[in-house]
Amino acid sequence: MPEPAFDPATDYPVSTKRPDLLRTPTGKPISELTMQNVVSGRVQPEDLRIAPGTLRIQAEVADASGRPQLGQNFRRAAELIAVSDARVLEMYNALRPHASTREQLLAIADELESGYGGQATAALVREAAEVYERRGLLAAPEA
């Protein structure tokens, strides 16, 4: 029998009311995140990172509490889980005013979309490219 759908109105806080929905990035249920399992080696550092599904649940909670922008931030964060920390930092730096050309920003958006399935994050980068162009905040193209 399938588990009931998540309801932000009744299932929050998720860790106490619906812990069955929370898993580590490696698939372990959060109930396995115990000190005993850490000491025994059954819990590894990669188990302690947040999982995309948890971020999507948090997005639903944010939406239900009237905070859609926060919900979008959680959705974009869920998309970025698959991107290495080093690459996220490179993308972040590329989004600084005057740091990238329009083409460079669009290439990042394409990478996010095609390489990581990050449609929402790609849309945000494309929007930034448009706004930067209107406001004169793009880097000058190299000759």
Z-matrix of the N, CA and C atoms (Angstrom, degrees):
N
C 1 1.467
C 2 1.529 1 108.84
N 3 1.337 2 117.55 1 130.36
C 4 1.468 3 119.84 2 -178.97
C 5 1.522 4 110.93 3 -67.45
N 6 1.341 5 114.84 4 147.61
C 7 1.454 6 118.54 5 178.82
C 8 1.520 7 109.75 6 -72.04
N 9 1.328 8 117.52 7 150.91
C 10 1.472 9 119.66 8 -179.47
C 11 1.523 10 110.97 9 -64.10
N 12 1.311 11 115.17 10 151.15
C 13 1.464 12 121.42 11 -179.80
C 14 1.525 13 110.06 12 -64.96
N 15 1.311 14 115.18 13 154.64
C 16 1.455 15 121.17 14 177.50
C 17 1.516 16 109.88 15 -72.34
N 18 1.322 17 117.05 16 131.77
C 19 1.462 18 123.45 17 176.92
C 20 1.523 19 107.84 18 -121.15
N 21 1.335 20 117.78 19 107.00
C 22 1.462 21 119.77 20 -176.73
C 23 1.526 22 113.71 21 -58.77
N 24 1.313 23 116.67 22 -26.62
C 25 1.467 24 119.41 23 -178.22
C 26 1.526 25 112.34 24 -71.77
N 27 1.320 26 116.96 25 -32.29
C 28 1.465 27 119.18 26 -176.11
C 29 1.521 28 114.09 27 -114.85
N 30 1.318 29 117.60 28 -16.59
C 31 1.465 30 120.57 29 -173.72
C 32 1.523 31 114.12 30 -101.13
N 33 1.313 32 117.68 31 12.42
C 34 1.460 33 120.91 32 -179.98
C 35 1.512 34 109.21 33 -108.20
N 36 1.320 35 120.71 34 134.92
C 37 1.457 36 127.59 35 3.55
C 38 1.529 37 112.10 36 -74.78
N 39 1.295 38 114.62 37 134.71
C 40 1.462 39 122.30 38 -173.04
C 41 1.521 40 111.88 39 -62.43
N 42 1.326 41 117.02 40 -37.92
C 43 1.467 42 119.67 41 -175.63
C 44 1.524 43 112.71 42 -63.70
N 45 1.325 44 117.57 43 -24.77
C 46 1.462 45 119.33 44 178.56
C 47 1.526 46 112.53 45 -104.19
N 48 1.327 47 117.42 46 -32.75
C 49 1.461 48 119.39 47 -176.46
C 50 1.518 49 114.26 48 -94.38
N 51 1.325 50 118.81 49 -27.62
C 52 1.471 51 122.50 50 179.91
C 53 1.519 52 111.54 51 -141.65
N 54 1.332 53 118.08 52 52.80
C 55 1.463 54 118.93 53 -179.11
C 56 1.526 55 112.86 54 -61.02
N 57 1.322 56 117.04 55 -18.38
C 58 1.472 57 120.94 56 177.58
C 59 1.529 58 111.94 57 -61.99
N 60 1.327 59 117.28 58 -19.90
C 61 1.462 60 120.98 59 -179.17
C 62 1.526 61 113.29 60 -87.04
N 63 1.314 62 116.89 61 -12.46
C 64 1.456 63 120.35 62 -173.38
C 65 1.520 64 111.50 63 -102.21
N 66 1.327 65 114.17 64 124.92
C 67 1.463 66 121.69 65 178.92
C 68 1.519 67 109.16 66 -133.77
N 69 1.311 68 114.48 67 157.93
C 70 1.456 69 119.66 68 175.54
C 71 1.527 70 108.25 69 -77.04
N 72 1.323 71 117.84 70 168.52
C 73 1.468 72 119.30 71 176.52
C 74 1.535 73 113.05 72 -59.59
N 75 1.327 74 116.86 73 -23.28
C 76 1.465 75 119.91 74 179.01
C 77 1.520 76 112.50 75 -91.46
N 78 1.335 77 117.04 76 1.72
C 79 1.459 78 121.32 77 175.41
C 80 1.515 79 116.37 78 97.34
N 81 1.308 80 117.70 79 -0.35
C 82 1.468 81 119.56 80 179.09
C 83 1.528 82 109.76 81 -74.04
N 84 1.338 83 117.95 82 140.53
C 85 1.468 84 119.06 83 172.97
C 86 1.529 85 109.78 84 -68.20
N 87 1.312 86 116.73 85 150.52
C 88 1.462 87 118.44 86 -177.33
C 89 1.523 88 112.23 87 -63.42
N 90 1.303 89 117.45 88 -20.26
C 91 1.467 90 119.87 89 177.52
C 92 1.523 91 111.65 90 -62.44
N 93 1.340 92 117.83 91 -19.05
C 94 1.465 93 121.21 92 178.77
C 95 1.527 94 112.69 93 -85.34
N 96 1.315 95 117.29 94 -4.15
C 97 1.463 96 120.48 95 179.26
C 98 1.527 97 108.79 96 -85.64
N 99 1.316 98 114.15 97 77.32
C 100 1.462 99 121.29 98 179.47
C 101 1.516 100 109.41 99 -119.37
N 102 1.324 101 115.73 100 159.35
C 103 1.456 102 120.11 101 177.80
C 104 1.522 103 110.48 102 -61.46
N 105 1.321 104 117.07 103 -39.14
C 106 1.465 105 120.39 104 178.62
C 107 1.531 106 110.96 105 -59.08
N 108 1.327 107 117.36 106 -43.05
C 109 1.466 108 120.58 107 179.36
C 110 1.527 109 112.07 108 -70.19
N 111 1.314 110 117.07 109 -30.59
C 112 1.468 111 120.00 110 175.62
C 113 1.526 112 109.26 111 -66.83
N 114 1.327 113 116.16 112 -49.23
C 115 1.465 114 121.15 113 -178.39
C 116 1.529 115 111.23 114 -61.94
N 117 1.334 116 116.59 115 -38.81
C 118 1.461 117 120.24 116 -177.85
C 119 1.534 118 112.68 117 -77.89
N 120 1.332 119 117.01 118 -10.77
C 121 1.454 120 120.09 119 179.74
C 122 1.521 121 114.16 120 90.84
N 123 1.325 122 117.28 121 2.19
C 124 1.470 123 119.36 122 178.86
C 125 1.523 124 112.11 123 -74.72
N 126 1.326 125 116.92 124 -19.88
C 127 1.464 126 121.90 125 174.74
C 128 1.520 127 107.29 126 -109.99
N 129 1.316 128 115.48 127 124.87
C 130 1.458 129 123.07 128 -178.38
C 131 1.536 130 109.21 129 -107.91
N 132 1.320 131 117.79 130 164.93
C 133 1.467 132 120.04 131 179.60
C 134 1.534 133 113.38 132 -53.99
N 135 1.335 134 117.28 133 -37.58
C 136 1.470 135 119.21 134 -179.26
C 137 1.532 136 112.33 135 -66.47
N 138 1.336 137 116.77 136 -17.59
C 139 1.465 138 120.10 137 176.38
C 140 1.522 139 112.04 138 -75.58
N 141 1.308 140 117.03 139 -16.08
C 142 1.459 141 120.55 140 -173.75
C 143 1.520 142 113.71 141 -95.71
N 144 1.307 143 116.83 142 2.80
C 145 1.466 144 120.87 143 175.71
C 146 1.520 145 108.72 144 -86.20
N 147 1.308 146 115.76 145 158.91
C 148 1.461 147 119.61 146 178.82
C 149 1.528 148 109.66 147 -77.05
N 150 1.305 149 115.64 148 146.55
C 151 1.462 150 121.87 149 -179.54
C 152 1.533 151 109.91 150 -98.11
N 153 1.333 152 117.10 151 151.17
C 154 1.465 153 119.94 152 178.91
C 155 1.534 154 112.96 153 -55.58
N 156 1.316 155 117.05 154 -39.01
C 157 1.463 156 119.95 155 -179.89
C 158 1.517 157 112.53 156 -61.49
N 159 1.312 158 116.87 157 -37.34
C 160 1.466 159 120.95 158 177.76
C 161 1.523 160 110.41 159 -65.08
N 162 1.318 161 116.58 160 -40.86
C 163 1.465 162 120.03 161 177.82
C 164 1.526 163 111.46 162 -65.93
N 165 1.335 164 117.00 163 -37.12
C 166 1.471 165 118.97 164 177.46
C 167 1.529 166 111.32 165 -67.42
N 168 1.323 167 117.37 166 -35.21
C 169 1.473 168 120.48 167 174.95
C 170 1.525 169 109.13 168 -63.89
N 171 1.332 170 117.03 169 -44.59
C 172 1.463 171 120.33 170 178.09
C 173 1.529 172 111.01 171 -60.70
N 174 1.337 173 117.04 172 -34.21
C 175 1.468 174 120.92 173 176.90
C 176 1.525 175 110.10 174 -63.35
N 177 1.315 176 116.57 175 -42.20
C 178 1.473 177 119.64 176 177.87
C 179 1.523 178 111.32 177 -62.83
N 180 1.331 179 116.76 178 -40.26
C 181 1.463 180 120.70 179 178.27
C 182 1.527 181 109.62 180 -63.49
N 183 1.321 182 117.01 181 -44.57
C 184 1.468 183 120.73 182 179.26
C 185 1.524 184 110.86 183 -61.55
N 186 1.330 185 116.79 184 -45.41
C 187 1.472 186 120.43 185 178.70
C 188 1.527 187 110.90 186 -59.35
N 189 1.328 188 115.89 187 -45.48
C 190 1.469 189 120.59 188 -176.92
C 191 1.524 190 112.25 189 -66.75
N 192 1.331 191 116.95 190 -24.10
C 193 1.462 192 119.72 191 179.57
C 194 1.527 193 111.87 192 -95.95
N 195 1.341 194 116.26 193 14.84
C 196 1.457 195 120.62 194 175.62
C 197 1.512 196 114.43 195 78.93
N 198 1.333 197 117.24 196 25.97
C 199 1.458 198 121.02 197 -179.68
C 200 1.524 199 110.04 198 -122.90
N 201 1.348 200 116.98 199 68.01
C 202 1.464 201 120.42 200 -174.75
C 203 1.522 202 114.12 201 -63.96
N 204 1.340 203 118.03 202 -31.63
C 205 1.458 204 119.27 203 178.84
C 206 1.529 205 110.45 204 -65.88
N 207 1.315 206 117.03 205 -40.48
C 208 1.460 207 120.99 206 176.19
C 209 1.528 208 110.07 207 -64.23
N 210 1.331 209 116.21 208 -39.59
C 211 1.462 210 120.47 209 176.34
C 212 1.522 211 111.16 210 -58.99
N 213 1.325 212 117.26 211 -43.61
C 214 1.465 213 120.75 212 177.77
C 215 1.531 214 111.21 213 -63.78
N 216 1.328 215 116.62 214 -38.56
C 217 1.465 216 119.66 215 177.58
C 218 1.532 217 110.90 216 -61.62
N 219 1.336 218 116.97 217 -42.36
C 220 1.468 219 120.14 218 177.95
C 221 1.533 220 110.94 219 -64.46
N 222 1.321 221 117.36 220 -38.98
C 223 1.475 222 120.10 221 178.83
C 224 1.532 223 111.25 222 -64.69
N 225 1.325 224 115.67 223 -42.96
C 226 1.470 225 118.67 224 177.50
C 227 1.527 226 110.48 225 -64.88
N 228 1.321 227 117.30 226 -39.76
C 229 1.467 228 120.41 227 177.41
C 230 1.527 229 110.34 228 -60.79
N 231 1.328 230 117.33 229 -39.80
C 232 1.465 231 120.72 230 178.12
C 233 1.529 232 110.58 231 -61.88
N 234 1.323 233 116.39 232 -37.44
C 235 1.470 234 120.04 233 177.96
C 236 1.526 235 111.65 234 -67.48
N 237 1.320 236 116.56 235 -33.35
C 238 1.462 237 120.58 236 -174.94
C 239 1.527 238 114.02 237 -82.02
N 240 1.319 239 117.67 238 -7.93
C 241 1.465 240 120.61 239 179.84
C 242 1.529 241 110.82 240 -55.66
N 243 1.311 242 117.31 241 -37.61
C 244 1.468 243 121.38 242 -176.65
C 245 1.523 244 113.04 243 -74.83
N 246 1.318 245 117.49 244 -14.01
C 247 1.463 246 121.86 245 -177.41
C 248 1.530 247 108.41 246 -88.39
N 249 1.323 248 117.22 247 136.33
C 250 1.463 249 120.21 248 -179.84
C 251 1.528 250 110.11 249 -61.53
N 252 1.321 251 115.39 250 152.25
C 253 1.462 252 120.41 251 178.50
C 254 1.527 253 111.06 252 -57.91
N 255 1.320 254 116.04 253 -40.94
C 256 1.469 255 119.80 254 -179.40
C 257 1.528 256 110.91 255 -62.99
N 258 1.331 257 116.41 256 -41.37
C 259 1.470 258 119.40 257 -179.33
C 260 1.531 259 110.58 258 -69.98
N 261 1.313 260 118.25 259 -37.97
C 262 1.466 261 120.71 260 176.95
C 263 1.529 262 109.39 261 -59.67
N 264 1.315 263 117.40 262 -43.07
C 265 1.459 264 120.91 263 179.17
C 266 1.528 265 111.01 264 -64.20
N 267 1.324 266 117.18 265 -40.09
C 268 1.468 267 120.11 266 176.43
C 269 1.524 268 110.95 267 -61.73
N 270 1.325 269 116.72 268 -43.04
C 271 1.468 270 120.81 269 179.17
C 272 1.525 271 110.59 270 -64.84
N 273 1.319 272 115.58 271 -42.65
C 274 1.464 273 120.55 272 178.44
C 275 1.525 274 110.20 273 -58.08
N 276 1.321 275 116.65 274 -47.53
C 277 1.469 276 120.25 275 -179.94
C 278 1.527 277 111.32 276 -65.32
N 279 1.326 278 117.11 277 -34.38
C 280 1.464 279 120.77 278 178.24
C 281 1.527 280 111.75 279 -66.08
N 282 1.322 281 117.12 280 -23.71
C 283 1.464 282 121.01 281 -179.39
C 284 1.527 283 113.44 282 -85.51
N 285 1.300 284 117.21 283 -0.15
C 286 1.470 285 119.48 284 176.22
C 287 1.536 286 108.59 285 -69.92
N 288 1.326 287 117.19 286 145.43
C 289 1.466 288 119.16 287 177.61
C 290 1.525 289 111.67 288 -54.67
N 291 1.330 290 115.96 289 138.15
C 292 1.463 291 125.41 290 178.05
C 293 1.530 292 113.55 291 67.62
N 294 1.327 293 118.78 292 11.42
C 295 1.468 294 121.30 293 -178.52
C 296 1.525 295 112.46 294 -92.25
N 297 1.336 296 117.66 295 -23.88
C 298 1.469 297 120.70 296 -173.92
C 299 1.518 298 111.10 297 -139.72
N 300 1.307 299 114.33 298 152.84
C 301 1.463 300 120.19 299 171.84
C 302 1.521 301 108.55 300 -81.47
N 303 1.310 302 115.23 301 168.07
C 304 1.467 303 119.96 302 175.89
C 305 1.529 304 110.29 303 -57.75
N 306 1.324 305 116.45 304 -43.28
C 307 1.463 306 121.11 305 -178.12
C 308 1.522 307 111.32 306 -63.20
N 309 1.322 308 116.69 307 -39.53
C 310 1.464 309 119.97 308 178.36
C 311 1.524 310 111.60 309 -64.74
N 312 1.322 311 116.27 310 -41.66
C 313 1.471 312 119.35 311 178.13
C 314 1.524 313 111.00 312 -66.36
N 315 1.314 314 117.18 313 -40.86
C 316 1.468 315 119.94 314 178.23
C 317 1.530 316 111.20 315 -65.64
N 318 1.317 317 117.58 316 -32.74
C 319 1.470 318 120.62 317 176.49
C 320 1.532 319 110.21 318 -66.63
N 321 1.322 320 117.31 319 -38.54
C 322 1.465 321 120.57 320 176.10
C 323 1.523 322 109.97 321 -63.47
N 324 1.323 323 116.52 322 -44.11
C 325 1.466 324 120.41 323 178.62
C 326 1.523 325 110.42 324 -59.80
N 327 1.325 326 116.76 325 -44.31
C 328 1.469 327 120.43 326 178.67
C 329 1.524 328 110.83 327 -62.19
N 330 1.329 329 116.91 328 -42.15
C 331 1.473 330 121.14 329 178.15
C 332 1.526 331 110.84 330 -60.86
N 333 1.323 332 116.38 331 -45.64
C 334 1.466 333 120.04 332 179.80
C 335 1.519 334 111.56 333 -60.58
N 336 1.316 335 115.20 334 -42.82
C 337 1.462 336 120.38 335 -176.79
C 338 1.525 337 112.15 336 -72.56
N 339 1.320 338 116.70 337 -50.65
C 340 1.461 339 119.03 338 -174.14
C 341 1.523 340 112.72 339 -83.50
N 342 1.324 341 117.86 340 -31.87
C 343 1.457 342 120.34 341 -176.87
C 344 1.512 343 114.81 342 -88.67
N 345 1.334 344 116.65 343 -24.67
C 346 1.464 345 119.87 344 -173.94
C 347 1.526 346 114.13 345 -131.22
N 348 1.314 347 117.29 346 -0.30
C 349 1.465 348 119.02 347 -177.93
C 350 1.515 349 112.84 348 68.50
N 351 1.323 350 116.66 349 24.82
C 352 1.461 351 121.87 350 -175.93
C 353 1.512 352 113.17 351 -91.77
N 354 1.327 353 117.32 352 68.37
C 355 1.461 354 120.75 353 -177.76
C 356 1.525 355 113.17 354 -62.63
N 357 1.329 356 117.38 355 -44.38
C 358 1.470 357 120.10 356 -177.62
C 359 1.519 358 111.11 357 -66.82
N 360 1.321 359 117.27 358 -40.72
C 361 1.459 360 120.75 359 179.83
C 362 1.526 361 110.34 360 -70.19
N 363 1.321 362 117.21 361 -39.28
C 364 1.461 363 121.23 362 176.59
C 365 1.526 364 110.16 363 -61.08
N 366 1.315 365 117.24 364 -41.43
C 367 1.465 366 120.63 365 178.64
C 368 1.529 367 110.83 366 -62.49
N 369 1.315 368 116.79 367 -38.75
C 370 1.456 369 120.58 368 178.44
C 371 1.534 370 110.86 369 -64.91
N 372 1.322 371 117.80 370 -41.89
C 373 1.465 372 121.21 371 179.25
C 374 1.529 373 109.81 372 -66.21
N 375 1.324 374 117.46 373 -40.14
C 376 1.476 375 120.14 374 177.39
C 377 1.526 376 110.70 375 -64.00
N 378 1.315 377 116.11 376 -39.77
C 379 1.465 378 119.87 377 177.33
C 380 1.530 379 110.08 378 -63.67
N 381 1.317 380 116.92 379 -41.34
C 382 1.466 381 120.65 380 177.35
C 383 1.527 382 110.42 381 -60.52
N 384 1.320 383 117.26 382 -41.98
C 385 1.469 384 120.54 383 178.99
C 386 1.529 385 110.58 384 -59.76
N 387 1.335 386 116.96 385 -42.26
C 388 1.471 387 120.51 386 179.04
C 389 1.527 388 111.59 387 -65.78
N 390 1.324 389 116.24 388 -45.42
C 391 1.464 390 120.37 389 -179.26
C 392 1.525 391 110.16 390 -65.25
N 393 1.328 392 117.35 391 -44.56
C 394 1.468 393 120.71 392 178.81
C 395 1.519 394 110.76 393 -60.00
N 396 1.326 395 116.89 394 -38.99
C 397 1.463 396 120.07 395 179.31
C 398 1.524 397 110.26 396 -64.47
N 399 1.331 398 117.33 397 -46.43
C 400 1.469 399 121.31 398 179.65
C 401 1.529 400 112.03 399 -61.57
N 402 1.323 401 116.48 400 -35.85
C 403 1.462 402 120.81 401 -174.84
C 404 1.535 403 113.95 402 -96.38
N 405 1.321 404 116.50 403 3.21
C 406 1.463 405 120.02 404 179.17
C 407 1.517 406 113.31 405 70.62
N 408 1.314 407 116.56 406 35.26
C 409 1.462 408 120.64 407 -176.44
C 410 1.523 409 114.01 408 -106.97
N 411 1.327 410 116.86 409 9.26
C 412 1.466 411 120.29 410 178.04
C 413 1.528 412 109.53 411 -84.61
N 414 1.323 413 115.38 412 153.38
C 415 1.468 414 120.55 413 172.97
C 416 1.513 415 108.46 414 -70.63
N 417 1.300 416 115.92 415 150.97
C 418 1.472 417 120.39 416 176.47
C 419 1.518 418 108.45 417 -71.22
N 420 1.335 419 117.16 418 135.48
C 421 1.476 420 118.98 419 177.32
C 422 1.527 421 110.43 420 -61.85
N 423 1.319 422 115.53 421 142.45
C 424 1.470 423 119.84 422 178.39
C 425 1.507 424 109.94 423 -74.18
N 426 1.306 425 116.27 424 139.67
C 427 1.464 426 120.51 425 -177.79
C 428 1.499 427 112.22 426 -84.16
